[in-house]
Amino acid sequence: MTKKDAIKKKIRAVWDDKKEECFFSIVDVVAVLTDSDNPRRYWSDLKRKLSKEGSQLYDFFGQLNSY
């Protein structure tokens, strides 16, 4: 198995046929990118920090996002 395949298996994703969009788990992405022991907590802390800084990304990203 290649590294690319291993990452794909770690990130949950669902395809929406009507919208023709793929939704993926931000928490899974955070886990892969940060190697955090608690990616859900990492994501929560990051959202809080972004909110305090006035970032509009905070409002855009939930735990499941499309691409």
Phi and psi restraints in degrees (range 20) as a CNS / XPLOR table:
assign (resid 1 and name C) (resid 2 and name N)
       (resid 2 and name CA) (resid 2 and name C) 1.0 -81.5 20.0 2
assign (resid 2 and name N) (resid 2 and name CA)
       (resid 2 and name C) (resid 3 and name N) 1.0 164.4 20.0 2
assign (resid 2 and name C) (resid 3 and name N)
       (resid 3 and name CA) (resid 3 and name C) 1.0 -61.1 20.0 2
assign (resid 3 and name N) (resid 3 and name CA)
       (resid 3 and name C) (resid 4 and name N) 1.0 -37.9 20.0 2
assign (resid 3 and name C) (resid 4 and name N)
       (resid 4 and name CA) (resid 4 and name C) 1.0 -60.5 20.0 2
assign (resid 4 and name N) (resid 4 and name CA)
       (resid 4 and name C) (resid 5 and name N) 1.0 -43.9 20.0 2
assign (resid 4 and name C) (resid 5 and name N)
       (resid 5 and name CA) (resid 5 and name C) 1.0 -66.8 20.0 2
assign (resid 5 and name N) (resid 5 and name CA)
       (resid 5 and name C) (resid 6 and name N) 1.0 -37.4 20.0 2
assign (resid 5 and name C) (resid 6 and name N)
       (resid 6 and name CA) (resid 6 and name C) 1.0 -63.5 20.0 2
assign (resid 6 and name N) (resid 6 and name CA)
       (resid 6 and name C) (resid 7 and name N) 1.0 -41.2 20.0 2
assign (resid 6 and name C) (resid 7 and name N)
       (resid 7 and name CA) (resid 7 and name C) 1.0 -66.1 20.0 2
assign (resid 7 and name N) (resid 7 and name CA)
       (resid 7 and name C) (resid 8 and name N) 1.0 -42.3 20.0 2
assign (resid 7 and name C) (resid 8 and name N)
       (resid 8 and name CA) (resid 8 and name C) 1.0 -58.1 20.0 2
assign (resid 8 and name N) (resid 8 and name CA)
       (resid 8 and name C) (resid 9 and name N) 1.0 -37.4 20.0 2
assign (resid 8 and name C) (resid 9 and name N)
       (resid 9 and name CA) (resid 9 and name C) 1.0 -73.0 20.0 2
assign (resid 9 and name N) (resid 9 and name CA)
       (resid 9 and name C) (resid 10 and name N) 1.0 -24.7 20.0 2
assign (resid 9 and name C) (resid 10 and name N)
       (resid 10 and name CA) (resid 10 and name C) 1.0 -83.2 20.0 2
assign (resid 10 and name N) (resid 10 and name CA)
       (resid 10 and name C) (resid 11 and name N) 1.0 -21.1 20.0 2
assign (resid 10 and name C) (resid 11 and name N)
       (resid 11 and name CA) (resid 11 and name C) 1.0 -104.1 20.0 2
assign (resid 11 and name N) (resid 11 and name CA)
       (resid 11 and name C) (resid 12 and name N) 1.0 113.9 20.0 2
assign (resid 11 and name C) (resid 12 and name N)
       (resid 12 and name CA) (resid 12 and name C) 1.0 -72.2 20.0 2
assign (resid 12 and name N) (resid 12 and name CA)
       (resid 12 and name C) (resid 13 and name N) 1.0 137.8 20.0 2
assign (resid 12 and name C) (resid 13 and name N)
       (resid 13 and name CA) (resid 13 and name C) 1.0 -146.4 20.0 2
assign (resid 13 and name N) (resid 13 and name CA)
       (resid 13 and name C) (resid 14 and name N) 1.0 149.9 20.0 2
assign (resid 13 and name C) (resid 14 and name N)
       (resid 14 and name CA) (resid 14 and name C) 1.0 -137.4 20.0 2
assign (resid 14 and name N) (resid 14 and name CA)
       (resid 14 and name C) (resid 15 and name N) 1.0 134.8 20.0 2
assign (resid 14 and name C) (resid 15 and name N)
       (resid 15 and name CA) (resid 15 and name C) 1.0 -94.6 20.0 2
assign (resid 15 and name N) (resid 15 and name CA)
       (resid 15 and name C) (resid 16 and name N) 1.0 130.4 20.0 2
assign (resid 15 and name C) (resid 16 and name N)
       (resid 16 and name CA) (resid 16 and name C) 1.0 -101.3 20.0 2
assign (resid 16 and name N) (resid 16 and name CA)
       (resid 16 and name C) (resid 17 and name N) 1.0 108.8 20.0 2
assign (resid 16 and name C) (resid 17 and name N)
       (resid 17 and name CA) (resid 17 and name C) 1.0 -64.2 20.0 2
assign (resid 17 and name N) (resid 17 and name CA)
       (resid 17 and name C) (resid 18 and name N) 1.0 -37.4 20.0 2
assign (resid 17 and name C) (resid 18 and name N)
       (resid 18 and name CA) (resid 18 and name C) 1.0 -67.3 20.0 2
assign (resid 18 and name N) (resid 18 and name CA)
       (resid 18 and name C) (resid 19 and name N) 1.0 -45.5 20.0 2
assign (resid 18 and name C) (resid 19 and name N)
       (resid 19 and name CA) (resid 19 and name C) 1.0 -87.3 20.0 2
assign (resid 19 and name N) (resid 19 and name CA)
       (resid 19 and name C) (resid 20 and name N) 1.0 -12.7 20.0 2
assign (resid 19 and name C) (resid 20 and name N)
       (resid 20 and name CA) (resid 20 and name C) 1.0 53.5 20.0 2
assign (resid 20 and name N) (resid 20 and name CA)
       (resid 20 and name C) (resid 21 and name N) 1.0 50.3 20.0 2
assign (resid 20 and name C) (resid 21 and name N)
       (resid 21 and name CA) (resid 21 and name C) 1.0 -133.5 20.0 2
assign (resid 21 and name N) (resid 21 and name CA)
       (resid 21 and name C) (resid 22 and name N) 1.0 152.3 20.0 2
assign (resid 21 and name C) (resid 22 and name N)
       (resid 22 and name CA) (resid 22 and name C) 1.0 -107.4 20.0 2
assign (resid 22 and name N) (resid 22 and name CA)
       (resid 22 and name C) (resid 23 and name N) 1.0 129.7 20.0 2
assign (resid 22 and name C) (resid 23 and name N)
       (resid 23 and name CA) (resid 23 and name C) 1.0 -106.2 20.0 2
assign (resid 23 and name N) (resid 23 and name CA)
       (resid 23 and name C) (resid 24 and name N) 1.0 136.5 20.0 2
assign (resid 23 and name C) (resid 24 and name N)
       (resid 24 and name CA) (resid 24 and name C) 1.0 -133.5 20.0 2
assign (resid 24 and name N) (resid 24 and name CA)
       (resid 24 and name C) (resid 25 and name N) 1.0 159.7 20.0 2
assign (resid 24 and name C) (resid 25 and name N)
       (resid 25 and name CA) (resid 25 and name C) 1.0 -84.5 20.0 2
assign (resid 25 and name N) (resid 25 and name CA)
       (resid 25 and name C) (resid 26 and name N) 1.0 116.6 20.0 2
assign (resid 25 and name C) (resid 26 and name N)
       (resid 26 and name CA) (resid 26 and name C) 1.0 -62.5 20.0 2
assign (resid 26 and name N) (resid 26 and name CA)
       (resid 26 and name C) (resid 27 and name N) 1.0 -38.8 20.0 2
assign (resid 26 and name C) (resid 27 and name N)
       (resid 27 and name CA) (resid 27 and name C) 1.0 -60.6 20.0 2
assign (resid 27 and name N) (resid 27 and name CA)
       (resid 27 and name C) (resid 28 and name N) 1.0 -38.8 20.0 2
assign (resid 27 and name C) (resid 28 and name N)
       (resid 28 and name CA) (resid 28 and name C) 1.0 -66.7 20.0 2
assign (resid 28 and name N) (resid 28 and name CA)
       (resid 28 and name C) (resid 29 and name N) 1.0 -39.7 20.0 2
assign (resid 28 and name C) (resid 29 and name N)
       (resid 29 and name CA) (resid 29 and name C) 1.0 -63.0 20.0 2
assign (resid 29 and name N) (resid 29 and name CA)
       (resid 29 and name C) (resid 30 and name N) 1.0 -44.7 20.0 2
assign (resid 29 and name C) (resid 30 and name N)
       (resid 30 and name CA) (resid 30 and name C) 1.0 -59.3 20.0 2
assign (resid 30 and name N) (resid 30 and name CA)
       (resid 30 and name C) (resid 31 and name N) 1.0 -42.2 20.0 2
assign (resid 30 and name C) (resid 31 and name N)
       (resid 31 and name CA) (resid 31 and name C) 1.0 -60.7 20.0 2
assign (resid 31 and name N) (resid 31 and name CA)
       (resid 31 and name C) (resid 32 and name N) 1.0 -43.5 20.0 2
assign (resid 31 and name C) (resid 32 and name N)
       (resid 32 and name CA) (resid 32 and name C) 1.0 -69.5 20.0 2
assign (resid 32 and name N) (resid 32 and name CA)
       (resid 32 and name C) (resid 33 and name N) 1.0 -43.2 20.0 2
assign (resid 32 and name C) (resid 33 and name N)
       (resid 33 and name CA) (resid 33 and name C) 1.0 -75.4 20.0 2
assign (resid 33 and name N) (resid 33 and name CA)
       (resid 33 and name C) (resid 34 and name N) 1.0 -32.1 20.0 2
assign (resid 33 and name C) (resid 34 and name N)
       (resid 34 and name CA) (resid 34 and name C) 1.0 -105.4 20.0 2
assign (resid 34 and name N) (resid 34 and name CA)
       (resid 34 and name C) (resid 35 and name N) 1.0 -16.7 20.0 2
assign (resid 34 and name C) (resid 35 and name N)
       (resid 35 and name CA) (resid 35 and name C) 1.0 56.6 20.0 2
assign (resid 35 and name N) (resid 35 and name CA)
       (resid 35 and name C) (resid 36 and name N) 1.0 34.4 20.0 2
assign (resid 35 and name C) (resid 36 and name N)
       (resid 36 and name CA) (resid 36 and name C) 1.0 -73.4 20.0 2
assign (resid 36 and name N) (resid 36 and name CA)
       (resid 36 and name C) (resid 37 and name N) 1.0 146.6 20.0 2
assign (resid 36 and name C) (resid 37 and name N)
       (resid 37 and name CA) (resid 37 and name C) 1.0 -71.9 20.0 2
assign (resid 37 and name N) (resid 37 and name CA)
       (resid 37 and name C) (resid 38 and name N) 1.0 -26.4 20.0 2
assign (resid 37 and name C) (resid 38 and name N)
       (resid 38 and name CA) (resid 38 and name C) 1.0 -136.6 20.0 2
assign (resid 38 and name N) (resid 38 and name CA)
       (resid 38 and name C) (resid 39 and name N) 1.0 78.3 20.0 2
assign (resid 38 and name C) (resid 39 and name N)
       (resid 39 and name CA) (resid 39 and name C) 1.0 -62.6 20.0 2
assign (resid 39 and name N) (resid 39 and name CA)
       (resid 39 and name C) (resid 40 and name N) 1.0 -31.0 20.0 2
assign (resid 39 and name C) (resid 40 and name N)
       (resid 40 and name CA) (resid 40 and name C) 1.0 -64.7 20.0 2
assign (resid 40 and name N) (resid 40 and name CA)
       (resid 40 and name C) (resid 41 and name N) 1.0 -40.5 20.0 2
assign (resid 40 and name C) (resid 41 and name N)
       (resid 41 and name CA) (resid 41 and name C) 1.0 -68.5 20.0 2
assign (resid 41 and name N) (resid 41 and name CA)
       (resid 41 and name C) (resid 42 and name N) 1.0 -41.0 20.0 2
assign (resid 41 and name C) (resid 42 and name N)
       (resid 42 and name CA) (resid 42 and name C) 1.0 -57.8 20.0 2
assign (resid 42 and name N) (resid 42 and name CA)
       (resid 42 and name C) (resid 43 and name N) 1.0 -47.3 20.0 2
assign (resid 42 and name C) (resid 43 and name N)
       (resid 43 and name CA) (resid 43 and name C) 1.0 -63.8 20.0 2
assign (resid 43 and name N) (resid 43 and name CA)
       (resid 43 and name C) (resid 44 and name N) 1.0 -42.2 20.0 2
assign (resid 43 and name C) (resid 44 and name N)
       (resid 44 and name CA) (resid 44 and name C) 1.0 -61.5 20.0 2
assign (resid 44 and name N) (resid 44 and name CA)
       (resid 44 and name C) (resid 45 and name N) 1.0 -45.9 20.0 2
assign (resid 44 and name C) (resid 45 and name N)
       (resid 45 and name CA) (resid 45 and name C) 1.0 -64.3 20.0 2
assign (resid 45 and name N) (resid 45 and name CA)
       (resid 45 and name C) (resid 46 and name N) 1.0 -39.7 20.0 2
assign (resid 45 and name C) (resid 46 and name N)
       (resid 46 and name CA) (resid 46 and name C) 1.0 -64.5 20.0 2
assign (resid 46 and name N) (resid 46 and name CA)
       (resid 46 and name C) (resid 47 and name N) 1.0 -43.9 20.0 2
assign (resid 46 and name C) (resid 47 and name N)
       (resid 47 and name CA) (resid 47 and name C) 1.0 -61.0 20.0 2
assign (resid 47 and name N) (resid 47 and name CA)
       (resid 47 and name C) (resid 48 and name N) 1.0 -41.7 20.0 2
assign (resid 47 and name C) (resid 48 and name N)
       (resid 48 and name CA) (resid 48 and name C) 1.0 -62.1 20.0 2
assign (resid 48 and name N) (resid 48 and name CA)
       (resid 48 and name C) (resid 49 and name N) 1.0 -44.1 20.0 2
assign (resid 48 and name C) (resid 49 and name N)
       (resid 49 and name CA) (resid 49 and name C) 1.0 -63.2 20.0 2
assign (resid 49 and name N) (resid 49 and name CA)
       (resid 49 and name C) (resid 50 and name N) 1.0 -44.6 20.0 2
assign (resid 49 and name C) (resid 50 and name N)
       (resid 50 and name CA) (resid 50 and name C) 1.0 -62.5 20.0 2
assign (resid 50 and name N) (resid 50 and name CA)
       (resid 50 and name C) (resid 51 and name N) 1.0 -39.3 20.0 2
assign (resid 50 and name C) (resid 51 and name N)
       (resid 51 and name CA) (resid 51 and name C) 1.0 -62.7 20.0 2
assign (resid 51 and name N) (resid 51 and name CA)
       (resid 51 and name C) (resid 52 and name N) 1.0 -44.2 20.0 2
assign (resid 51 and name C) (resid 52 and name N)
       (resid 52 and name CA) (resid 52 and name C) 1.0 -64.2 20.0 2
assign (resid 52 and name N) (resid 52 and name CA)
       (resid 52 and name C) (resid 53 and name N) 1.0 -32.2 20.0 2
assign (resid 52 and name C) (resid 53 and name N)
       (resid 53 and name CA) (resid 53 and name C) 1.0 -81.5 20.0 2
assign (resid 53 and name N) (resid 53 and name CA)
       (resid 53 and name C) (resid 54 and name N) 1.0 -4.8 20.0 2
assign (resid 53 and name C) (resid 54 and name N)
       (resid 54 and name CA) (resid 54 and name C) 1.0 82.1 20.0 2
assign (resid 54 and name N) (resid 54 and name CA)
       (resid 54 and name C) (resid 55 and name N) 1.0 16.7 20.0 2
assign (resid 54 and name C) (resid 55 and name N)
       (resid 55 and name CA) (resid 55 and name C) 1.0 -70.4 20.0 2
assign (resid 55 and name N) (resid 55 and name CA)
       (resid 55 and name C) (resid 56 and name N) 1.0 134.5 20.0 2
assign (resid 55 and name C) (resid 56 and name N)
       (resid 56 and name CA) (resid 56 and name C) 1.0 -80.7 20.0 2
assign (resid 56 and name N) (resid 56 and name CA)
       (resid 56 and name C) (resid 57 and name N) 1.0 -12.7 20.0 2
assign (resid 56 and name C) (resid 57 and name N)
       (resid 57 and name CA) (resid 57 and name C) 1.0 -61.5 20.0 2
assign (resid 57 and name N) (resid 57 and name CA)
       (resid 57 and name C) (resid 58 and name N) 1.0 -30.6 20.0 2
assign (resid 57 and name C) (resid 58 and name N)
       (resid 58 and name CA) (resid 58 and name C) 1.0 -56.0 20.0 2
assign (resid 58 and name N) (resid 58 and name CA)
       (resid 58 and name C) (resid 59 and name N) 1.0 -42.4 20.0 2
assign (resid 58 and name C) (resid 59 and name N)
       (resid 59 and name CA) (resid 59 and name C) 1.0 -72.6 20.0 2
assign (resid 59 and name N) (resid 59 and name CA)
       (resid 59 and name C) (resid 60 and name N) 1.0 -27.8 20.0 2
assign (resid 59 and name C) (resid 60 and name N)
       (resid 60 and name CA) (resid 60 and name C) 1.0 -78.8 20.0 2
assign (resid 60 and name N) (resid 60 and name CA)
       (resid 60 and name C) (resid 61 and name N) 1.0 -40.1 20.0 2
assign (resid 60 and name C) (resid 61 and name N)
       (resid 61 and name CA) (resid 61 and name C) 1.0 -95.8 20.0 2
assign (resid 61 and name N) (resid 61 and name CA)
       (resid 61 and name C) (resid 62 and name N) 1.0 125.5 20.0 2
assign (resid 61 and name C) (resid 62 and name N)
       (resid 62 and name CA) (resid 62 and name C) 1.0 -104.6 20.0 2
assign (resid 62 and name N) (resid 62 and name CA)
       (resid 62 and name C) (resid 63 and name N) 1.0 -143.8 20.0 2
assign (resid 62 and name C) (resid 63 and name N)
       (resid 63 and name CA) (resid 63 and name C) 1.0 -97.3 20.0 2
assign (resid 63 and name N) (resid 63 and name CA)
       (resid 63 and name C) (resid 64 and name N) 1.0 -14.4 20.0 2
assign (resid 63 and name C) (resid 64 and name N)
       (resid 64 and name CA) (resid 64 and name C) 1.0 -130.4 20.0 2
assign (resid 64 and name N) (resid 64 and name CA)
       (resid 64 and name C) (resid 65 and name N) 1.0 121.4 20.0 2
assign (resid 64 and name C) (resid 65 and name N)
       (resid 65 and name CA) (resid 65 and name C) 1.0 -130.4 20.0 2
assign (resid 65 and name N) (resid 65 and name CA)
       (resid 65 and name C) (resid 66 and name N) 1.0 159.2 20.0 2
assign (resid 65 and name C) (resid 66 and name N)
       (resid 66 and name CA) (resid 66 and name C) 1.0 -102.2 20.0 2
assign (resid 66 and name N) (resid 66 and name CA)
       (resid 66 and name C) (resid 67 and name N) 1.0 158.8 20.0 2
